[in-house]
Amino acid sequence: MTQDKTEKRKIHWAKTRNLTYVVLAIWAIFGLVVPWFAKELDAFSFIGFELGYYFVVQGSLIVFVLLIVVQNLLQDSIDDNYGSGE
């Protein structure tokens, strides 16, 4: 029984860690990379705004909120599958 519980904890932690890495990578892309290339994106426009400005101001915020929601849903699923849920 203890061996089974230890194995479940290792799998739970591996899935949680991998989810965290993916979330951090997406955050880094929209928090660091997109603003870095905002000047190049300003050559295009979207709804009357320069595309770089629109991506940094609106797009990044939308992605961050969606990222929080998706990460919480996926983490709840992982927790429920491995007995760590509420």
SVG drawing of the C-alpha trace seen along z (x, -y; Angstrom):
<svg xmlns="http://www.w3.org/2000/svg" viewBox="-13 -53 26 55">
<polyline fill="none" stroke="black" stroke-width="0.4" points="0.0,0.0 2.8,-2.4 4.6,-1.7 1.4,-2.4 0.9,-5.7 4.5,-6.7 4.2,-5.9 1.0,-7.9 2.7,-10.9 5.6,-10.7 3.3,-10.7 1.2,-13.5 4.3,-15.6 5.6,-14.9 2.3,-16.0 2.1,-19.0 5.7,-20.0 5.2,-19.5 2.0,-21.6 3.9,-24.3 6.7,-24.3 4.2,-24.6 2.4,-27.5 5.7,-29.3 6.7,-28.9 3.5,-30.4 3.7,-33.2 7.3,-33.9 6.3,-34.0 3.4,-36.5 5.2,-38.4 8.6,-38.7 8.9,-37.7 5.8,-39.4 6.7,-42.8 10.2,-42.3 8.9,-42.2 6.2,-44.8 8.0,-47.4 8.1,-44.9 4.4,-44.1 3.5,-47.8 3.9,-47.7 0.5,-46.0 -2.8,-47.3 -5.8,-45.6 -9.1,-47.4 -7.3,-50.7 -4.5,-49.9 -0.9,-49.1 -0.7,-45.3 2.3,-45.3 0.4,-47.7 -2.8,-45.6 -0.9,-42.3 1.0,-43.7 -1.9,-45.7 -4.9,-43.5 -3.7,-40.2 -1.3,-39.5 -3.9,-40.2 -6.4,-38.0 -3.9,-35.2 -2.8,-35.6 -6.4,-35.4 -7.1,-32.3 -3.8,-30.8 -4.9,-31.1 -8.3,-29.5 -6.9,-26.6 -4.1,-25.9 -6.5,-25.7 -8.9,-23.4 -6.0,-21.1 -4.5,-21.1 -7.8,-20.2 -8.1,-17.3 -4.6,-16.1 -5.4,-16.4 -8.7,-14.5 -7.0,-11.7 -4.3,-11.1 -6.4,-11.6 -5.1,-15.0 -8.3,-16.9 -10.7,-18.4"/>
</svg>
